[in-house]
Amino acid sequence: VDRRPVEKTLLEAGSTGLAYSDEEMVAAVEAIRDAFDEHGLFSSHRPKRLVVGIYSGADVRRIHESGFPQMVLELTMECNLDCRYCKVSGHYSATENRSLHMSRDVLFEAIDFYYEKSLDAEHSHISFYGGEPLLKFDLMKQAVEYVRQKTEGAKYTFSFTTNGTLFDKEMIDFFIKNDFSLLISLDGPKSMHDRYRVYRDGGGTYDAIVENLELIRHLNPEYFMRNVSVTCVVAPPFDEIDGMFDFFSSHHLFKDMRDRGRVRASFVDTSETGFLKNIGLNEQVMRSSGVIGKFIDRFKQSLLDGNRHFMSIEKGVVFPIIYGLARRQVCDIGDYIAPNGACQLGSRRFFVRTNGDIQICEKGGECYKLGHVQAGFDYDCIASYYRKMEERMQDCTDCWAMIYCSRCWVHVGDLDKFNGEEKERFCNINKATILEAFKVYVDLLNTDPDCLKIFKDIVVS
């Protein structure tokens, strides 16, 4: 590697108005030389191939031998709301049948299947999902009772995601007794929340949700603080985004919850939907609105303030990449490397549909069927997904963002339909996020080199 052009360029930069002396520029060149010689940094070497390394059903079976921490059960596709951005609202191309429900037989088959597969797991967790799972509260109770009888005191925990409108005292008492974790949807102050999260007749749901949250806190304040979390969907237009931040920072129900990392946020899913078109926006306008920058600015400030929960509304945009940068090991890139981002299918969690089909997770739509609770996992089919992923990702070896790309199975979508246009969209979004994270990382180091040490004490499982 001829380093003289690098040194010449840096010295010329130092003489064109940048605030660095010649000595500082020479020292920087020496640091780059050392990094190249000792660690292979700034090398032009590229890997020959991305290797997943899972090619057969036997390979998948070995991965699954360690047990399964979580099963998610889709009790029903039915919902009492008509949220404008929901996947089953009619605004998405892949709208599914909202009348489907899980039968008692399928429920018990799923629990039997999970019990057998998780015998060696240190901890087992069952989540209930919908639709709106509280519409099937009786089925939820039967599931818990069946688990208690079957496991004879083994450690099982429970949770569910809900729109928060259907609680009553009987339900809350049951959830407190069984130490359920609750994730309740609330999109900010009333004016923001009631814009999209509405009943079938168009009426807003904010008042009912807040009333129910107040009831849970009144019945058991300790349980409320320990087990209740809120998830917020951020959707355009973003005219009240600052009000959303202020709301979760100041409202008496959420201030402590937020400070303990129990308020989450995600941007509305814009793929395969007419939702944005219906409100006169497109994805490009949404991404150039400046709202992501507001999230990132607040994330940076929370890090500089030493807040280990990172003001949890803001952290999701760049947190995973900053986390990876702060904890990375500096080493050469080999000829064959494993892709980052994609989970091992079915090994951490799996999703059981109302008909008993097993899929990757609740966000996967119709993609990635892994088997059925009666027949078990289809190991050969799962192995074929890994082979297809490896095949589709081979041109990634020439990408500068290769190491930090997410490659989530759900975001990649149907691998059989993964064409060039779809991949370009996926890659552009990922690279823009990664580049923004790099900027945040450098800016934080320049402002306070010690602020990222907090990541050393955090483990993301």
KENU-566295 format. One record per residue (C-alpha): residue number from 1; x, y, z negated. Coordinates in nm, 2 decimals, always signed. Each point is the difference from the previous one (the first is absolute). Example, Ala and Ser with C-alpha at 12.3 -4.5 7.8 and 13.67 -1.06 7.14 Angstrom:
% KENU-566295
{1; {+1.23; -0.45; -0.78}}
{2; {+0.14; +0.34; +0.07}}
This chain:
% KENU-566295
{1; {+0.00; +0.00; +0.00}}
{2; {+0.15; +0.33; +0.11}}
{3; {-0.06; +0.23; -0.30}}
{4; {+0.16; +0.32; +0.15}}
{5; {-0.32; +0.12; +0.17}}
{6; {-0.19; -0.03; -0.33}}
{7; {+0.27; +0.21; -0.18}}
{8; {+0.01; +0.25; +0.28}}
{9; {-0.38; +0.04; +0.00}}
{10; {-0.02; +0.04; -0.38}}
{11; {+0.28; +0.26; +0.00}}
{12; {-0.17; +0.19; +0.28}}
{13; {-0.33; -0.01; -0.20}}
{14; {+0.19; +0.15; -0.29}}
{15; {+0.11; +0.30; +0.21}}
{16; {-0.35; +0.07; +0.14}}
{17; {-0.16; +0.15; -0.31}}
{18; {-0.07; -0.31; -0.21}}
{19; {+0.09; +0.04; -0.37}}
{20; {+0.29; -0.24; -0.01}}
{21; {+0.37; +0.06; +0.00}}
{22; {+0.25; -0.18; +0.22}}
{23; {+0.13; -0.19; -0.30}}
{24; {-0.36; -0.12; -0.08}}
{25; {-0.05; -0.11; +0.36}}
{26; {+0.33; -0.19; +0.00}}
{27; {-0.10; -0.17; -0.33}}
{28; {-0.34; -0.09; +0.15}}
{29; {+0.18; -0.16; +0.30}}
{30; {+0.22; -0.20; -0.24}}
{31; {-0.31; -0.12; -0.19}}
{32; {-0.15; -0.11; +0.33}}
{33; {+0.32; -0.19; +0.09}}
{34; {+0.01; -0.17; -0.34}}
{35; {-0.37; -0.10; +0.03}}
{36; {+0.06; -0.15; +0.34}}
{37; {+0.31; -0.19; -0.10}}
{38; {-0.12; -0.13; -0.34}}
{39; {-0.38; -0.05; +0.06}}
{40; {-0.06; +0.01; +0.38}}
{41; {-0.20; +0.32; -0.02}}
{42; {-0.04; +0.20; +0.32}}
{43; {+0.08; -0.31; +0.20}}
{44; {-0.15; -0.05; +0.34}}
{45; {-0.05; -0.37; -0.06}}
{46; {-0.35; -0.13; +0.05}}
{47; {-0.14; -0.34; -0.10}}
{48; {-0.05; -0.25; +0.27}}
{49; {-0.33; -0.12; -0.13}}
{50; {-0.27; +0.05; -0.27}}
{51; {-0.05; -0.34; -0.16}}
{52; {-0.31; -0.08; -0.20}}
{53; {+0.13; -0.35; -0.06}}
{54; {-0.34; -0.17; -0.04}}
{55; {-0.08; -0.22; +0.29}}
{56; {-0.19; -0.31; -0.11}}
{57; {-0.29; -0.10; -0.23}}
{58; {+0.26; -0.16; -0.23}}
{59; {+0.17; +0.34; -0.04}}
{60; {-0.32; +0.16; -0.10}}
{61; {-0.09; -0.28; -0.24}}
{62; {+0.33; +0.06; -0.18}}
{63; {-0.07; +0.37; -0.04}}
{64; {-0.34; -0.09; -0.15}}
{65; {+0.14; -0.24; -0.26}}
{66; {+0.06; +0.28; -0.26}}
{67; {-0.37; +0.07; -0.05}}
{68; {-0.22; +0.29; +0.08}}
{69; {-0.04; +0.31; -0.23}}
{70; {-0.33; +0.12; +0.14}}
{71; {-0.31; -0.10; +0.18}}
{72; {-0.25; +0.26; +0.13}}
{73; {-0.36; -0.11; +0.05}}
{74; {-0.24; +0.17; +0.24}}
{75; {-0.33; -0.05; -0.19}}
{76; {-0.21; +0.20; +0.26}}
{77; {+0.03; +0.22; +0.30}}
{78; {-0.31; +0.18; -0.11}}
{79; {+0.03; +0.35; -0.15}}
{80; {-0.25; +0.25; -0.15}}
{81; {+0.18; +0.29; +0.16}}
{82; {+0.07; +0.13; +0.35}}
{83; {+0.34; +0.16; -0.03}}
{84; {+0.08; +0.18; +0.33}}
{85; {+0.35; -0.13; +0.03}}
{86; {-0.07; -0.36; -0.12}}
{87; {+0.10; -0.29; +0.23}}
{88; {-0.36; -0.13; -0.01}}
{89; {-0.17; +0.33; +0.04}}
{90; {-0.05; -0.03; +0.38}}
{91; {+0.27; +0.26; +0.09}}
{92; {+0.27; -0.28; +0.05}}
{93; {+0.02; -0.23; +0.30}}
{94; {+0.04; -0.31; -0.21}}
{95; {-0.32; +0.05; -0.20}}
{96; {-0.09; -0.32; -0.18}}
{97; {-0.33; -0.15; -0.13}}
{98; {-0.09; +0.17; -0.32}}
{99; {-0.25; -0.27; -0.10}}
{100; {+0.26; -0.27; -0.07}}
{101; {+0.03; -0.13; -0.36}}
{102; {+0.22; -0.27; -0.16}}
{103; {-0.20; -0.30; -0.12}}
{104; {+0.05; -0.15; -0.35}}
{105; {+0.14; -0.32; +0.17}}
{106; {+0.27; +0.20; +0.19}}
{107; {+0.08; +0.20; -0.31}}
{108; {+0.07; -0.31; -0.21}}
{109; {+0.19; -0.17; +0.29}}
{110; {+0.22; +0.31; +0.02}}
{111; {+0.06; -0.01; -0.38}}
{112; {+0.08; -0.37; +0.02}}
{113; {+0.24; +0.06; +0.29}}
{114; {+0.18; +0.29; -0.18}}
{115; {+0.02; -0.20; -0.33}}
{116; {+0.18; -0.29; +0.18}}
{117; {+0.23; +0.24; +0.18}}
{118; {+0.09; +0.21; -0.30}}
{119; {+0.07; -0.27; -0.26}}
{120; {+0.37; +0.10; -0.01}}
{121; {-0.05; +0.38; +0.01}}
{122; {+0.09; +0.20; -0.31}}
{123; {-0.30; +0.22; +0.04}}
{124; {-0.32; -0.04; +0.21}}
{125; {-0.23; +0.29; +0.10}}
{126; {-0.34; +0.00; +0.17}}
{127; {-0.14; +0.31; +0.17}}
{128; {-0.35; +0.06; +0.12}}
{129; {-0.06; +0.20; +0.31}}
{130; {-0.28; +0.11; +0.24}}
{131; {-0.20; +0.17; +0.14}}
{132; {-0.10; +0.09; -0.35}}
{133; {+0.07; -0.29; -0.23}}
{134; {-0.23; +0.13; -0.28}}
{135; {-0.29; -0.09; +0.23}}
{136; {+0.11; -0.36; -0.08}}
{137; {+0.06; +0.05; -0.38}}
{138; {-0.17; -0.33; -0.08}}
{139; {+0.24; -0.18; +0.23}}
{140; {+0.29; +0.18; -0.16}}
{141; {-0.11; -0.12; -0.34}}
{142; {-0.03; -0.36; +0.12}}
{143; {+0.35; +0.02; +0.14}}
{144; {+0.15; +0.12; -0.33}}
{145; {-0.20; -0.27; -0.20}}
{146; {+0.12; -0.27; +0.25}}
{147; {+0.36; +0.12; -0.03}}
{148; {-0.01; +0.00; -0.38}}
{149; {-0.14; -0.36; -0.01}}
{150; {+0.24; -0.13; +0.26}}
{151; {+0.32; +0.15; -0.12}}
{152; {-0.05; -0.07; -0.38}}
{153; {+0.16; +0.31; -0.12}}
{154; {+0.26; +0.05; +0.27}}
{155; {+0.10; +0.36; +0.07}}
{156; {-0.24; +0.13; +0.27}}
{157; {-0.07; +0.37; +0.04}}
{158; {-0.27; +0.17; +0.21}}
{159; {-0.06; +0.33; +0.19}}
{160; {-0.22; +0.14; +0.27}}
{161; {-0.03; +0.31; +0.23}}
{162; {-0.33; +0.18; -0.01}}
{163; {-0.17; +0.32; +0.12}}
{164; {-0.10; +0.06; -0.37}}
{165; {-0.37; +0.08; +0.05}}
{166; {-0.16; -0.32; -0.14}}
{167; {+0.13; -0.04; -0.35}}
{168; {-0.22; -0.06; -0.30}}
{169; {+0.07; -0.08; -0.36}}
{170; {-0.04; -0.38; +0.05}}
{171; {+0.27; +0.01; +0.27}}
{172; {+0.24; +0.22; -0.19}}
{173; {-0.03; -0.22; -0.31}}
{174; {+0.08; -0.31; +0.21}}
{175; {+0.30; +0.17; +0.16}}
{176; {+0.13; +0.12; -0.34}}
{177; {-0.04; -0.34; -0.15}}
{178; {+0.19; -0.17; +0.28}}
{179; {+0.26; +0.28; +0.03}}
{180; {-0.07; +0.08; +0.36}}
{181; {+0.21; +0.26; +0.19}}
{182; {-0.22; +0.23; +0.19}}
{183; {+0.09; +0.20; +0.31}}
{184; {-0.27; +0.26; +0.07}}
{185; {-0.02; +0.21; +0.32}}
{186; {-0.02; +0.38; -0.05}}
{187; {+0.12; +0.24; +0.26}}
{188; {+0.05; +0.31; -0.21}}
{189; {-0.23; +0.28; -0.10}}
{190; {-0.37; -0.02; +0.08}}
{191; {+0.03; +0.21; +0.32}}
{192; {+0.26; -0.23; +0.14}}
{193; {-0.13; -0.33; -0.12}}
{194; {-0.36; +0.06; +0.11}}
{195; {+0.12; +0.09; +0.35}}
{196; {+0.03; -0.37; +0.10}}
{197; {-0.07; -0.23; -0.29}}
{198; {-0.38; +0.00; +0.02}}
{199; {-0.31; -0.22; -0.06}}
{200; {-0.19; -0.14; +0.29}}
{201; {-0.23; +0.31; -0.01}}
{202; {+0.30; +0.23; +0.03}}
{203; {-0.01; +0.11; -0.36}}
{204; {+0.34; +0.05; -0.18}}
{205; {+0.13; -0.25; -0.26}}
{206; {+0.23; +0.22; -0.21}}
{207; {-0.24; +0.06; -0.29}}
{208; {-0.08; -0.37; -0.04}}
{209; {+0.37; -0.10; +0.00}}
{210; {+0.11; +0.26; -0.25}}
{211; {-0.30; -0.09; -0.23}}
{212; {+0.10; -0.37; +0.01}}
{213; {+0.37; +0.09; -0.08}}
{214; {-0.12; +0.20; -0.29}}
{215; {-0.21; -0.29; -0.12}}
{216; {+0.30; -0.24; +0.02}}
{217; {+0.22; +0.24; -0.20}}
{218; {-0.28; +0.05; -0.26}}
{219; {-0.05; -0.37; -0.05}}
{220; {+0.37; -0.08; -0.04}}
{221; {+0.26; +0.29; +0.04}}
{222; {+0.30; -0.23; -0.04}}
{223; {-0.13; -0.24; +0.27}}
{224; {-0.06; +0.30; +0.23}}
{225; {+0.35; +0.13; -0.04}}
{226; {+0.16; -0.34; +0.04}}
{227; {-0.21; -0.17; +0.27}}
{228; {-0.17; +0.26; +0.22}}
{229; {+0.17; +0.15; +0.31}}
{230; {-0.12; +0.22; +0.28}}
{231; {+0.07; -0.02; +0.37}}
{232; {-0.04; +0.30; +0.22}}
{233; {-0.04; +0.00; +0.38}}
{234; {+0.15; +0.31; +0.16}}
{235; {-0.20; +0.09; +0.32}}
{236; {-0.01; +0.30; +0.22}}
{237; {-0.08; +0.29; +0.01}}
{238; {+0.26; +0.09; -0.27}}
{239; {-0.14; +0.34; -0.09}}
{240; {-0.04; -0.11; -0.37}}
{241; {+0.32; -0.20; -0.05}}
{242; {+0.14; +0.23; -0.26}}
{243; {-0.33; -0.03; -0.19}}
{244; {+0.04; -0.37; +0.00}}
{245; {+0.34; +0.02; -0.16}}
{246; {-0.13; +0.25; -0.26}}
{247; {-0.30; -0.21; -0.07}}
{248; {+0.19; -0.32; -0.09}}
{249; {+0.25; +0.21; -0.20}}
{250; {-0.26; +0.19; -0.21}}
{251; {-0.32; -0.21; -0.03}}
{252; {-0.03; -0.15; -0.35}}
{253; {-0.08; -0.35; +0.14}}
{254; {+0.31; -0.02; +0.23}}
{255; {+0.28; +0.22; -0.14}}
{256; {+0.14; -0.27; -0.23}}
{257; {-0.08; -0.27; +0.25}}
{258; {+0.20; +0.18; +0.27}}
{259; {+0.29; +0.06; -0.23}}
{260; {+0.02; -0.38; -0.06}}
{261; {+0.00; -0.08; +0.37}}
{262; {-0.36; -0.12; +0.01}}
{263; {-0.12; +0.23; +0.28}}
{264; {+0.08; -0.12; +0.35}}
{265; {-0.05; +0.15; +0.34}}
{266; {+0.01; -0.11; +0.36}}
{267; {-0.07; +0.16; +0.33}}
{268; {-0.31; -0.11; +0.19}}
{269; {+0.07; -0.28; +0.25}}
{270; {-0.02; +0.16; +0.34}}
{271; {+0.05; -0.30; +0.22}}
{272; {-0.29; -0.15; +0.21}}
{273; {-0.25; +0.27; -0.11}}
{274; {-0.21; +0.28; +0.13}}
{275; {+0.00; +0.16; -0.34}}
{276; {+0.25; +0.28; +0.08}}
{277; {-0.17; +0.06; +0.34}}
{278; {-0.33; +0.04; -0.18}}
{279; {+0.14; +0.29; -0.21}}
{280; {+0.18; +0.16; +0.29}}
{281; {+0.36; -0.11; -0.08}}
{282; {+0.25; -0.25; +0.13}}
{283; {+0.29; -0.18; -0.18}}
{284; {+0.27; +0.24; +0.14}}
{285; {-0.19; +0.30; -0.15}}
{286; {-0.04; -0.18; -0.33}}
{287; {+0.37; -0.08; -0.01}}
{288; {+0.11; +0.36; +0.09}}
{289; {-0.24; +0.16; -0.25}}
{290; {+0.27; +0.05; -0.27}}
{291; {-0.18; -0.22; -0.25}}
{292; {+0.27; -0.26; -0.01}}
{293; {+0.25; +0.27; -0.07}}
{294; {-0.20; +0.10; -0.30}}
{295; {+0.00; -0.35; -0.13}}
{296; {+0.38; -0.02; +0.05}}
{297; {+0.07; +0.34; -0.17}}
{298; {-0.19; -0.11; -0.31}}
{299; {+0.18; -0.33; +0.00}}
{300; {+0.33; +0.17; +0.01}}
{301; {-0.09; +0.24; -0.28}}
{302; {-0.12; -0.29; -0.22}}
{303; {+0.33; -0.18; +0.05}}
{304; {+0.19; +0.32; -0.09}}
{305; {-0.22; +0.03; -0.31}}
{306; {+0.09; -0.35; -0.11}}
{307; {-0.35; -0.14; +0.03}}
{308; {+0.04; -0.37; +0.03}}
{309; {-0.35; -0.05; +0.13}}
{310; {+0.07; +0.25; +0.28}}
{311; {-0.34; +0.16; -0.02}}
{312; {-0.14; -0.31; +0.15}}
{313; {-0.23; +0.16; +0.25}}
{314; {+0.30; +0.13; +0.20}}
{315; {+0.25; -0.28; -0.02}}
{316; {-0.14; -0.24; +0.26}}
{317; {+0.12; +0.19; +0.31}}
{318; {+0.37; -0.04; -0.04}}
{319; {+0.05; -0.18; -0.33}}
{320; {+0.08; -0.35; +0.14}}
{321; {+0.28; +0.15; +0.23}}
{322; {+0.15; +0.22; -0.27}}
{323; {-0.01; -0.30; -0.24}}
{324; {+0.19; -0.21; +0.26}}
{325; {+0.26; +0.27; +0.06}}
{326; {+0.06; +0.06; -0.37}}
{327; {+0.05; -0.37; -0.07}}
{328; {+0.17; -0.11; +0.32}}
{329; {+0.32; -0.19; +0.01}}
{330; {+0.26; +0.14; +0.24}}
{331; {+0.12; -0.28; +0.23}}
{332; {+0.06; -0.09; +0.36}}
{333; {-0.29; -0.08; +0.23}}
{334; {+0.06; -0.36; +0.11}}
{335; {-0.08; -0.15; +0.34}}
{336; {-0.32; -0.16; -0.13}}
{337; {-0.22; +0.18; -0.25}}
{338; {-0.34; -0.06; -0.15}}
{339; {-0.27; +0.26; +0.07}}
{340; {-0.13; +0.21; -0.29}}
{341; {-0.36; +0.08; -0.09}}
{342; {-0.20; -0.30; +0.10}}
{343; {-0.11; -0.21; -0.30}}
{344; {+0.02; -0.38; +0.00}}
{345; {-0.35; -0.10; +0.12}}
{346; {-0.22; -0.12; -0.28}}
{347; {+0.28; -0.05; -0.26}}
{348; {-0.06; +0.32; -0.21}}
{349; {-0.37; +0.03; +0.05}}
{350; {-0.27; -0.13; +0.23}}
{351; {-0.35; +0.11; +0.09}}
{352; {-0.30; -0.23; +0.02}}
{353; {-0.29; +0.12; +0.22}}
{354; {-0.36; -0.06; -0.07}}
{355; {+0.00; -0.32; +0.21}}
{356; {+0.31; -0.15; -0.17}}
{357; {+0.25; +0.10; +0.27}}
{358; {+0.34; +0.09; -0.15}}
{359; {+0.17; +0.31; +0.14}}
{360; {+0.31; +0.21; -0.08}}
{361; {-0.17; +0.27; -0.20}}
{362; {-0.31; +0.22; -0.02}}
{363; {+0.13; +0.25; +0.25}}
{364; {+0.07; -0.26; +0.27}}
{365; {-0.33; +0.00; +0.18}}
{366; {-0.04; -0.31; +0.22}}
{367; {+0.38; -0.04; +0.05}}
{368; {+0.22; -0.26; -0.16}}
{369; {-0.23; -0.28; -0.10}}
{370; {+0.21; -0.22; -0.23}}
{371; {-0.25; -0.29; -0.06}}
{372; {-0.32; -0.08; -0.19}}
{373; {-0.06; -0.08; -0.36}}
{374; {-0.13; -0.35; +0.08}}
{375; {+0.29; -0.10; +0.24}}
{376; {+0.27; +0.21; -0.17}}
{377; {+0.27; +0.20; +0.17}}
{378; {+0.07; -0.06; +0.37}}
{379; {+0.38; -0.01; -0.03}}
{380; {+0.07; -0.05; +0.37}}
{381; {-0.23; +0.30; +0.09}}
{382; {+0.18; +0.22; -0.26}}
{383; {+0.34; -0.10; +0.14}}
{384; {-0.12; +0.11; +0.34}}
{385; {-0.07; +0.35; -0.13}}
{386; {+0.36; +0.02; -0.13}}
{387; {+0.14; -0.12; +0.34}}
{388; {-0.21; +0.26; +0.18}}
{389; {+0.11; +0.28; -0.23}}
{390; {+0.36; -0.09; +0.06}}
{391; {-0.06; +0.00; +0.38}}
{392; {-0.18; +0.33; +0.00}}
{393; {+0.26; +0.18; -0.20}}
{394; {+0.32; -0.08; +0.19}}
{395; {+0.03; +0.34; +0.17}}
{396; {+0.01; +0.15; -0.36}}
{397; {+0.37; -0.08; -0.02}}
{398; {+0.07; +0.32; +0.20}}
{399; {-0.21; +0.22; -0.22}}
{400; {+0.16; +0.24; -0.25}}
{401; {-0.29; -0.05; -0.25}}
{402; {+0.03; -0.39; +0.01}}
{403; {+0.11; -0.04; -0.37}}
{404; {-0.28; +0.21; -0.15}}
{405; {-0.29; -0.09; +0.23}}
{406; {-0.31; -0.14; -0.18}}
{407; {-0.12; -0.26; +0.26}}
{408; {-0.30; -0.07; -0.21}}
{409; {-0.20; -0.29; +0.16}}
{410; {-0.32; +0.20; -0.03}}
{411; {+0.15; +0.31; +0.17}}
{412; {+0.15; -0.21; +0.27}}
{413; {-0.34; -0.15; +0.07}}
{414; {-0.08; -0.30; +0.22}}
{415; {+0.33; -0.12; +0.13}}
{416; {-0.16; -0.16; +0.31}}
{417; {-0.12; +0.35; +0.10}}
{418; {+0.31; +0.19; -0.11}}
{419; {+0.06; +0.19; +0.32}}
{420; {+0.26; +0.27; +0.08}}
{421; {-0.25; +0.29; -0.06}}
{422; {-0.11; -0.13; -0.34}}
{423; {+0.36; -0.06; -0.11}}
{424; {+0.11; +0.35; +0.11}}
{425; {-0.27; +0.15; -0.21}}
{426; {+0.09; -0.22; -0.30}}
{427; {+0.37; +0.08; +0.04}}
{428; {-0.04; +0.38; +0.04}}
{429; {-0.21; +0.02; -0.32}}
{430; {+0.26; -0.21; -0.19}}
{431; {+0.30; +0.20; +0.13}}
{432; {-0.16; +0.33; -0.08}}
{433; {-0.06; -0.12; -0.36}}
{434; {+0.35; -0.14; -0.04}}
{435; {+0.16; +0.32; +0.14}}
{436; {-0.21; +0.21; -0.25}}
{437; {+0.11; -0.23; -0.28}}
{438; {+0.37; +0.05; +0.09}}
{439; {-0.04; +0.37; -0.01}}
{440; {-0.17; -0.02; -0.34}}
{441; {+0.28; -0.22; -0.13}}
{442; {+0.28; +0.23; +0.11}}
{443; {-0.19; +0.31; -0.13}}
{444; {-0.04; -0.16; -0.34}}
{445; {+0.37; -0.10; -0.02}}
{446; {+0.10; +0.36; +0.09}}
{447; {-0.24; +0.14; -0.26}}
{448; {+0.07; -0.24; -0.28}}
{449; {+0.23; -0.30; +0.06}}
{450; {-0.13; -0.16; -0.33}}
{451; {-0.37; +0.01; +0.08}}
{452; {+0.01; -0.33; +0.20}}
{453; {+0.15; -0.19; -0.29}}
{454; {-0.35; -0.06; -0.12}}
{455; {-0.05; -0.26; +0.28}}
{456; {+0.27; -0.22; -0.16}}
{457; {-0.25; -0.09; -0.28}}
{458; {-0.30; -0.07; +0.23}}
{459; {-0.06; -0.33; +0.16}}
{460; {-0.27; -0.03; +0.27}}
{461; {-0.13; -0.36; +0.02}}
